[in-house]
Amino acid sequence: MTFNGLAEEKQRITYVDELENIVAERLRLKDARLVQYYSLALMCKGVAISVEDVHNAWAMYMNHRKRSETCYGHEHINIVPFYQLNDAAKRQRSSVLITLRNIAAEISQE
């Protein structure tokens, strides 16, 4: 089974699907929209992706989530420009960045 369920439907798997599957697997993400935002940032920037790009993808994702018992959604305090983040949030984005750059490097060698 692929991340977006296409294998079950026996549809054609695109390069976008393949990238989303890799991103979801490596980052251990289950939320399709966050995977899509990270994948798009990766497709646009490749190995030049920055920690600010990662944060912007996350912020766009969170900005459109609804508040729930387990999620602050649009009200999340870290939906701010990257330079305003606290150190803990910057470190978290940096760990995602390392994984995305590794994926970009692997893809660019293919």
Contacts in CASP RR format, 6 or more apart in sequence:
PFRMAT RR
TARGET T0000
AUTHOR 0000-0000-0000
METHOD contacts of the structure
MODEL  1
MTFNGLAEEKQRITYVDELENIVAERLRLKDARLVQYYSLALMCKGVAIS
VEDVHNAWAMYMNHRKRSETCYGHEHINIVPFYQLNDAAKRQRSSVLITL
RNIAAEISQE
1 7 0 8 1.000
1 8 0 8 1.000
2 13 0 8 1.000
2 17 0 8 1.000
2 21 0 8 1.000
3 17 0 8 1.000
3 20 0 8 1.000
3 21 0 8 1.000
3 24 0 8 1.000
3 25 0 8 1.000
3 32 0 8 1.000
3 35 0 8 1.000
4 17 0 8 1.000
4 20 0 8 1.000
4 21 0 8 1.000
4 32 0 8 1.000
6 12 0 8 1.000
6 13 0 8 1.000
6 17 0 8 1.000
7 13 0 8 1.000
16 39 0 8 1.000
16 43 0 8 1.000
19 39 0 8 1.000
19 42 0 8 1.000
19 43 0 8 1.000
19 103 0 8 1.000
19 107 0 8 1.000
20 32 0 8 1.000
20 35 0 8 1.000
20 36 0 8 1.000
20 39 0 8 1.000
22 103 0 8 1.000
23 29 0 8 1.000
23 35 0 8 1.000
23 38 0 8 1.000
23 39 0 8 1.000
23 42 0 8 1.000
23 100 0 8 1.000
23 103 0 8 1.000
24 30 0 8 1.000
24 35 0 8 1.000
26 99 0 8 1.000
26 102 0 8 1.000
26 103 0 8 1.000
27 35 0 8 1.000
27 38 0 8 1.000
27 96 0 8 1.000
27 99 0 8 1.000
27 100 0 8 1.000
29 35 0 8 1.000
29 38 0 8 1.000
31 61 0 8 1.000
33 61 0 8 1.000
33 64 0 8 1.000
34 57 0 8 1.000
34 58 0 8 1.000
34 61 0 8 1.000
37 57 0 8 1.000
37 58 0 8 1.000
37 60 0 8 1.000
37 61 0 8 1.000
38 54 0 8 1.000
38 57 0 8 1.000
38 58 0 8 1.000
38 96 0 8 1.000
38 100 0 8 1.000
40 57 0 8 1.000
41 49 0 8 1.000
41 53 0 8 1.000
41 54 0 8 1.000
41 56 0 8 1.000
41 57 0 8 1.000
41 100 0 8 1.000
42 49 0 8 1.000
42 100 0 8 1.000
42 103 0 8 1.000
42 104 0 8 1.000
44 53 0 8 1.000
45 53 0 8 1.000
45 104 0 8 1.000
46 101 0 8 1.000
46 104 0 8 1.000
46 107 0 8 1.000
46 108 0 8 1.000
47 101 0 8 1.000
47 104 0 8 1.000
47 105 0 8 1.000
47 108 0 8 1.000
49 97 0 8 1.000
49 100 0 8 1.000
49 101 0 8 1.000
49 104 0 8 1.000
50 97 0 8 1.000
51 82 0 8 1.000
51 90 0 8 1.000
51 93 0 8 1.000
51 94 0 8 1.000
51 97 0 8 1.000
52 82 0 8 1.000
54 93 0 8 1.000
54 96 0 8 1.000
54 97 0 8 1.000
54 100 0 8 1.000
55 82 0 8 1.000
55 85 0 8 1.000
55 89 0 8 1.000
55 93 0 8 1.000
56 82 0 8 1.000
58 78 0 8 1.000
58 93 0 8 1.000
58 96 0 8 1.000
59 78 0 8 1.000
59 79 0 8 1.000
59 80 0 8 1.000
62 72 0 8 1.000
62 73 0 8 1.000
62 74 0 8 1.000
62 76 0 8 1.000
62 78 0 8 1.000
62 79 0 8 1.000
63 73 0 8 1.000
63 74 0 8 1.000
63 79 0 8 1.000
64 74 0 8 1.000
65 71 0 8 1.000
65 73 0 8 1.000
65 74 0 8 1.000
66 73 0 8 1.000
66 74 0 8 1.000
67 73 0 8 1.000
67 74 0 8 1.000
67 75 0 8 1.000
78 85 0 8 1.000
78 86 0 8 1.000
78 89 0 8 1.000
82 90 0 8 1.000
82 93 0 8 1.000
85 93 0 8 1.000
END
